[in-house]
């Protein structure tokens, strides 16, 4: 069943499934505010009856408590959440460890490891969305020359706090999990803290820049707080 | 306040602590987790007069062996594990009082895959991000999210009054467990006509490589004619994803919150409870709601 909803002065098409959740997709016009940002705003509005929000770049998923569909959707009708250009920038230390995946990255890009690193250090990486598993962060901004298709078969366990390339995204794995992306570096600080709410301190729209450190510096920085590396809050 | 205590002597197949799940954290990619058969877990809690959403022990395939070190009051629901208390058979779906030193044990599950043990009182377990539910990958929940091992001690605040004896009669053939009602998923129409028919007419089985993250289905392969999603999309427990090999995977309680495979179907919550009780290798069918 489809209907539409006006939210942030845009039309969204709503599809509901088994009266348990809905997917919101933007209509004809592109959203001024990225959907993951809008998803975060909806989550923080604490709508009565709404249990969970999952937001990707093309869809927002709303999951409500039993029987709360109309209550949730009516609270959203004609709502507008202010899109501010509030950008937090972080300068994240990265140790580009000599991982086996570098061979694939160099082969696929036709660049040397040094060229890839130099290109990566030039970039700005806005948080695209949060997803997959706790503490995983999708980042935009990867230069086209560095796009490397994901592995056909996810391999082995990736180490915690690993920076990786997957297709057009740069990604940050916070937890040791099986991984289909190409590992290129380790980050000494964690963006995941399960003892606080919210448990992930990066938000869609935040921008990361990378700062190269060597293995010794990486080890010295282990356990520092992410706040140390915040550049600006404007 | 007096404290109750039990100790796990043998963990059985896989025994974890679960409740109604972690709500409100999916945005940050935390799976909901929680009891795989929420109706049975809730029933066990209601029997012992706990909050319906309180934590329970979830037993999988083979029963754990549990020693009560204090008196206590518990209820067993879900699959039949042939439960015995100090060697004598005990029934499911009723309140049972035990004295200190009693031993609860059982065998292999029949008539389902998972069983639940609720114990009257407030459990003294961690509830990170609002839930005791175990999430193994993140090490989150009671017992650091890990399955219980021999020697694990569980403590609870004894209720001021014991719940008293209650027995429930669950009518057996209340529903056929081998038919799972489903709705069309967002990408259902991508399926080739023949695949739509296969999905809704043929028999599928839950493959042995399944776990709490997802159930891989064995059966006739399906096709969306090579179509792929341009980007990752939201997924939640109950979503049926189609992998490029043609094998479908039902996302389960510990599954990831976004995915890149077409979502061909969705198994609603109450049906997912029944689906999660299907024994590995047993045949079942999907029907459209």
Interface residues (C-beta under 8 A of the other chain):
Chain A: X15 X17 X18 X20 X21 X23 X39 X40 X43 X51 X52 X53 X54 X55 X56 X57 X58 X59 X60 X61 X63 X129 X130 X131 X132 X133 X134 X135 X136 X138 X175 X177 X194 X195 X197 X198 X199 X200
Chain B: X23 X24 X25 X26 X27 X28 X29 X30 X31 X32 X128 X129 X135 X137 X138 X140 X183 X185 X186 X230 X231 X232 X233 X234 X235 X236 X256 X257 X258 X266 X268 X269 X289
